[in-house]
Amino acid sequence: MNILIIGAGDIGFQLAKRLSTEKHDIVMIELDPQKVMRASEQLDAFVIEGSGASYGVLQQANLNKIEIVAAMTDHDEVNLMACRLAKKAGVPTTIARVRNSEFTKPDFILTPQELGTDLIIHPEKETAEAVVQLIHQACATYAVELEQGKIQVLGVVLEKNSPLLNIPLADLGRRYGHPLLRIVAIDRNHKTLIPRGHDQLVSGDQVFVVCDHDYTSKFIALTGKKDTRVRNVMILGGGLIGRFIATNLAKEANVKIIEGNEKRAQRIAETLPHTLIIHGDGTDFDLLHSEGLTDMDAFVAVTGDDENNIITTLLARKLNIPRVIALVNKVEYLSVTPTIGVDAVVSKQLLTVNAVQRFVRQQQVASIVSLPGVDAQIIEYIAHERSRITCQVLKDIRFPRHALVGAVLREEKLIIPHGDTQIQPKDKVVVFTLPQDVHKLDRLFC
């Protein structure tokens, strides 16, 4: 597929990197010469220097051959103009990243069709929703819902007192009556494992499970942890993400925002009357203490500075704050954050790339999720009449070595599959896989 990406910043760069591994032909347009050079040297893509809002520059990308335009710059106007021009030129599919939530309101004066977009993505809003989900699952390092909450995916770090340790996974299933969950991936010492029945869990493992939504609390209890209700939340950073988080939590928790920019702090105070806004330096530990950091149930750092986010969450963790979450913008940091004690992180870049990739592959998959700092992907496939996966029971299918079927949703019913399970047409199948086996899985479900 021929895909044009507007913008080679953090999001555009990661999107091109991901899509090029799927053998798409990538063209990029970027105005910044340094970003052009970086993308040209590190990506398998043809990179054009110029503005995506210029029709002349778009023509250099051979628009007549482009099937998808994904406009991912930091400027809403550029992204929307690029999509409108591309749509007018006959490009079948256009995707725009926007920061202004007004564009996505149902009563906005222009429809998505009039804006020239088939999909509008709001990374800051999606990131805030991911943070809120993590806050609600206070013991999880990762949490995401699939199929409107019918399927839950959780990541949990096992402590040395966990009753799940040093027992073969097959025996664990029998011991606990084969519950509606499956351990589908293990992150151990920076290596991602797709587990089998003989594997055992050890202290420090970050395990990822697929389970029924109603079973999440029981699973947390099985790990030896206790989920706590979050009533007091401190947010470092009053940008879009921090404001979305505060708005989502306003009715259920007492929320404080620490914001270093005085004018921004004043504006936030006017728009969020039920949130306490404090103007001050979030890296000033005395300030955090004086504002009641030790009394918080959750501390969330979502500034634009990764180092500040990481350092302040480490402080909060050392003070035994039950829930600490950091926004990490640099994808290369994600693999090392667990080693320094920051195990609950969100990445705006990965969340946006996931949304675009899901839309690109929407005929075959219902969802695609990449885990921060972990090699594995979660892919929710849709089985069809001619899919090879439906021809035999699972144990008789030559399934990729580095992949595992975690759950099947059949007519709104969640099934934890076993060797004798046979996938049926229209089933939605949640698979955990390492990147090298994605193409093999695609062939099974195509």
Secondary structure, 3 states (H helix, E strand, C coil): CEEEEECCCHHHHHHHHHHHHCCCEEEEEECCHHHHHHHHHHCCEEEEECCCCCHHHHHHCCHHHCCEEEECCCCHHHHHHHHHHHHHCCCCEEEEECCCHHHHCCCCCCCHHHHCCCEEECHHHHHHHHHHHHHHCCCCCEEEEECCCCEEEEEEECCCCCCCECCEHHHHHHHCCCCCEEEEEEEECCEEECCCCCCEECCCCEEEEEEEHHHHHHHHHHCCCCCCCCCEEEEECCCHHHHHHHHHHCCCCEEEEEECCHHHHHHHHHHCCCCEEEECCCCCHHHHHHCCHHHCCEEEECCCCHHHHHHHHHHHHHCCCCEEEEECCCHHHCCCHHHHCCCCEECHHHHHHHHHHHHHCCCCEEEEEECCCCCCEEEEEECCCCCHHHCCEHHHCCCCCCEEEEEEEECCEEECCCCCCECCCCCEEEEEECHHHHHHHHHHHC
